[in-house]
Amino acid sequence: MIPKSAKIVVIGGGVFGTSAAFRLADAGHRDVVLLDRGPIASGTTPFAAGQTGYLNSDRFSLEFGCYNIEFFENFEKHTGQPIDFHQCGSLRIALTERYQTILESQVEAATELGHDVQLISHDRATELVPTFSPPAGCRVL
């Protein structure tokens, strides 16, 4: 049932809408309504399940991604509900000179925030992920 009135109405039950409604309620607002035209998290959100990458050269996006990862790592503490969240890392490859420059700027931004990010060799990438076969000569992050 949809209430006839609310002090705060959040439209959209995806990751941003549910997060906004959660944070508002967590901050003490009790008259918060979350509206979506379908079931909560039924749009694009479930298709990105497990994608918590945070590597961006834009500092705001990088910090926002770090916040999201911290939230998932402490999900039960924040919400009272346990989840099965595992950090396994990722590899990014640069197939072009342009993308190599982007990866290098992402490494620089993450390093400035104290994160363990590094460019690795083709051999190290295939050592970490034996089924992965990047083209020789590409840069791997």
HELIX and SHEET records of a PDB file:
HELIX    1   1 VAL A   15  ASP A   26  1                                  12    
HELIX    2   2 THR A   45  ALA A   48  5                                   4    
HELIX    3   3 ARG A   59  GLU A   73  1                                  15    
HELIX    4   4 PHE A   75  THR A   79  1                                   5    
HELIX    5   5 GLU A   97  GLU A  112  1                                  16    
HELIX    6   6 HIS A  122  LEU A  128  1                                   7    
SHEET    1   A 2 ILE A   8  ILE A  11  0                                        
SHEET    2   A 2 VAL A  32  LEU A  35  1                                        
SHEET    1   B 2 ILE A  93  ALA A  94  0                                        
SHEET    2   B 2 ARG A 139  VAL A 140 -1                                        
END                                                                             
